[in-house]
Amino acid sequence: MKHGQIWAAVDALAARHNLTPSGLAKQAGLDPTTFNKSKRAADGDKPRWPSTESVAKALEAVGESFEAFAILTEGPARSMGRISGKAVPLIGFAQAGADGYFDDSGFPAGQGWDEVRFPGLESDDVYALEITGDSMEPVYRAGDRIVVSPDAQPRRGDRVVVKTTGGEVMAKQLGRMSAKKVELLSLNPAYPPREIELANVSWIARIVWASQ
């Protein structure tokens, strides 16, 4: 990202929320002049960059993500339509274990799904799960949202979501997989690896994105 792209993204972020750069800074609890054009170059016209902290505070103030900011640096022609994100089905892990939410291939089915938008997603065959509990720490924490794709072919080493025929839903790292069994490595070192008979696995979907 170039100096001009970063500052153009700051301006676009402010405009997206009907703010001036000064108004964006104030809403983020920063000095009102933080994003002013006079602050974009030092003595001798040396380029001056916004700090990561100031950008982070601005994004938090308007409820945007760093990925959304990165898309804005691409300019209006490329970011148009992508910044708003794609609406995908969303449920929590606790709900995911109940019957009626998925078909036999692991795709969303039935009622009770919410929706959430993720920037930059292109595939239609994805959905989101909201993490609860600590079994996936430190990789995923309660409140994080992961996007999974039942169509994406999982490979050894991939992070995946697995649902068993008993209704258990878990996020694991895929280990060895044979014709009869699958090895699931825990993301949280406090939880041991598991080996499950494939006959007891409803589906496996690869994690393709995470909002943390």
C-alpha positions as CSV (number, residue, x, y, z in Angstrom):
1,M,0.0,0.0,0.0
2,K,1.3,3.4,-1.0
3,H,1.2,6.6,1.1
4,G,-1.6,8.1,-1.1
5,Q,-3.7,4.9,-1.0
6,I,-3.7,4.9,2.8
7,W,-4.8,8.5,3.1
8,A,-7.4,8.0,0.3
9,A,-8.8,5.1,2.3
10,V,-9.0,7.3,5.4
11,D,-11.0,9.8,3.4
12,A,-13.2,7.1,2.0
13,L,-13.8,5.6,5.4
14,A,-14.9,9.0,6.7
15,A,-17.1,9.7,3.7
16,R,-18.7,6.3,4.0
17,H,-20.0,7.2,7.4
18,N,-21.0,10.8,6.4
19,L,-18.0,12.3,8.3
20,T,-15.1,14.6,7.4
21,P,-11.6,13.3,8.2
22,S,-11.7,15.7,11.2
23,G,-15.1,14.3,12.3
24,L,-13.8,10.7,12.0
25,A,-10.8,11.6,14.2
26,K,-13.1,13.2,16.9
27,Q,-15.5,10.2,16.8
28,A,-12.4,7.9,17.4
29,G,-11.4,10.0,20.4
30,L,-8.3,11.4,18.6
31,D,-7.0,14.9,18.1
32,P,-9.4,16.5,15.5
33,T,-6.4,17.3,13.3
34,T,-5.1,13.7,13.2
35,F,-6.3,13.0,9.7
36,N,-6.2,16.5,8.3
37,K,-4.4,17.0,5.0
38,S,-1.9,19.2,6.8
39,K,-0.7,16.2,8.8
40,R,0.0,14.0,5.7
41,A,3.5,15.4,5.1
42,A,6.3,16.5,7.4
43,D,8.9,19.2,6.8
44,G,10.2,19.1,3.4
45,D,7.2,17.3,2.0
46,K,8.4,14.0,3.5
47,P,5.4,11.6,3.5
48,R,3.8,11.2,6.9
49,W,1.8,8.0,7.6
50,P,-1.1,7.6,10.0
51,S,-0.3,5.4,12.9
52,T,-1.7,1.9,13.2
53,E,-3.3,2.9,16.5
54,S,-5.1,5.9,15.0
55,V,-6.4,3.8,12.1
56,A,-7.5,1.0,14.5
57,K,-9.4,3.5,16.7
58,A,-11.1,5.0,13.7
59,L,-12.2,1.6,12.4
60,E,-13.5,0.7,15.9
61,A,-15.4,3.9,16.1
62,V,-17.4,3.3,12.9
63,G,-17.6,-0.5,13.3
64,E,-15.4,-1.4,10.3
65,S,-12.7,-4.1,10.0
66,F,-9.1,-3.8,8.8
67,E,-10.0,-5.9,5.8
68,A,-12.7,-3.4,4.9
69,F,-10.0,-0.6,5.2
70,A,-7.7,-2.6,3.0
71,I,-10.4,-2.9,0.3
72,L,-10.8,0.9,0.5
73,T,-7.1,1.4,-0.4
74,E,-7.9,-0.2,-3.8
75,G,-9.8,2.8,-4.8
76,P,-13.5,3.4,-5.6
77,A,-13.5,1.4,-8.9
78,R,-12.3,-1.8,-7.3
79,S,-13.8,-1.4,-3.9
80,M,-17.3,-0.5,-5.0
81,G,-19.6,-3.3,-3.9
82,R,-16.9,-5.2,-2.0
83,I,-16.7,-3.0,1.0
84,S,-20.4,-3.6,2.0
85,G,-19.6,-7.3,2.1
86,K,-21.6,-10.4,1.2
87,A,-24.5,-11.5,3.4
88,V,-24.1,-15.1,4.5
89,P,-26.1,-17.2,6.9
90,L,-25.0,-17.1,10.6
91,I,-25.7,-19.2,13.6
92,G,-23.8,-20.0,16.8
93,F,-22.0,-23.2,17.6
94,A,-24.5,-24.2,20.2
95,Q,-27.3,-24.0,17.6
96,A,-25.3,-25.8,15.0
97,G,-25.4,-29.0,17.0
98,A,-29.2,-29.2,16.9
99,D,-31.1,-30.9,14.1
100,G,-32.6,-29.1,11.2
101,Y,-29.9,-26.5,10.5
102,F,-27.9,-28.4,7.9
103,D,-28.5,-30.7,5.0
104,D,-26.6,-34.0,4.6
105,S,-23.7,-32.1,2.8
106,G,-23.3,-29.5,5.5
107,F,-25.1,-26.7,3.8
108,P,-27.5,-24.4,5.6
109,A,-31.1,-25.6,5.8
110,G,-34.2,-24.9,7.8
111,Q,-35.1,-21.8,9.8
112,G,-33.4,-19.8,12.5
113,W,-30.4,-18.5,10.6
114,D,-29.3,-14.9,11.0
115,E,-27.2,-13.1,8.5
116,V,-23.9,-11.3,8.7
117,R,-21.8,-9.4,6.1
118,F,-18.2,-10.2,5.3
119,P,-16.2,-8.0,2.9
120,G,-14.4,-9.6,0.0
121,L,-16.2,-13.0,-0.1
122,E,-17.1,-14.2,-3.6
123,S,-18.4,-17.7,-3.2
124,D,-22.2,-18.3,-2.6
125,D,-21.5,-21.6,-0.9
126,V,-20.4,-20.4,2.5
127,Y,-21.9,-19.6,5.9
128,A,-20.7,-18.3,9.2
129,L,-20.5,-19.8,12.7
130,E,-20.0,-17.7,15.9
131,I,-17.6,-19.2,18.3
132,T,-18.7,-20.0,21.9
133,G,-16.6,-21.4,24.8
134,D,-12.8,-21.8,25.0
135,S,-12.2,-25.1,23.2
136,M,-10.8,-23.3,20.2
137,E,-8.5,-20.8,22.0
138,P,-6.1,-19.3,21.3
139,V,-6.8,-19.5,17.6
140,Y,-10.5,-18.6,17.9
141,R,-12.2,-17.0,20.9
142,A,-15.8,-16.6,22.0
143,G,-17.5,-14.1,19.8
144,D,-15.2,-14.6,16.7
145,R,-17.0,-15.6,13.5
146,I,-15.6,-18.1,11.1
147,V,-16.7,-18.6,7.5
148,V,-16.8,-22.2,6.3
149,S,-17.2,-23.8,2.9
150,P,-18.6,-27.3,2.6
151,D,-17.6,-27.2,-1.1
152,A,-13.9,-26.6,-0.4
153,Q,-12.0,-29.8,-0.4
154,P,-10.3,-30.1,3.0
155,R,-6.6,-31.3,3.2
156,R,-4.4,-32.4,5.9
157,G,-3.3,-29.3,8.0
158,D,-6.5,-27.3,7.1
159,R,-8.6,-25.9,9.9
160,V,-12.1,-27.4,9.6
161,V,-15.5,-27.6,11.2
162,V,-16.7,-31.1,11.8
163,K,-20.2,-32.3,12.8
164,T,-20.7,-35.8,14.1
165,T,-23.8,-37.9,13.7
166,G,-24.3,-37.4,17.5
167,G,-24.8,-33.6,16.9
168,E,-21.4,-32.4,18.2
169,V,-19.9,-29.5,16.2
170,M,-16.2,-28.6,16.6
171,A,-13.4,-26.6,15.0
172,K,-10.2,-28.6,14.6
173,Q,-7.1,-29.0,12.5
174,L,-7.4,-31.9,10.1
175,G,-4.8,-34.6,10.7
176,R,-4.5,-38.0,9.0
177,M,-7.5,-39.3,7.2
178,S,-8.0,-42.9,6.1
179,A,-10.8,-44.8,4.6
180,K,-12.3,-45.5,8.0
181,K,-11.0,-42.8,10.4
182,V,-10.2,-39.2,10.6
183,E,-7.7,-37.6,13.1
184,L,-8.7,-34.2,14.5
185,L,-6.0,-32.1,16.1
186,S,-7.2,-29.6,18.8
187,L,-6.6,-25.9,18.4
188,N,-6.5,-25.5,22.2
189,P,-3.6,-27.5,23.6
190,A,-5.7,-28.2,26.7
191,Y,-7.8,-30.5,24.6
192,P,-6.3,-33.8,23.3
193,P,-6.4,-34.8,19.6
194,R,-9.4,-37.0,18.6
195,E,-9.8,-39.9,16.2
196,I,-13.3,-40.5,14.9
197,E,-14.7,-43.2,12.7
198,L,-15.8,-41.7,9.4
199,A,-19.1,-43.5,9.8
200,N,-19.7,-41.2,12.8
201,V,-19.0,-38.0,10.8
202,S,-21.9,-36.1,9.2
203,W,-19.7,-33.6,7.3
204,I,-16.4,-31.7,7.3
205,A,-16.3,-28.1,6.1
206,R,-13.1,-26.1,5.6
207,I,-12.7,-22.8,7.4
208,V,-11.9,-20.2,4.7
209,W,-12.1,-16.9,6.6
210,A,-12.3,-15.6,10.1
211,S,-13.4,-12.3,11.7
212,Q,-11.4,-11.7,14.9
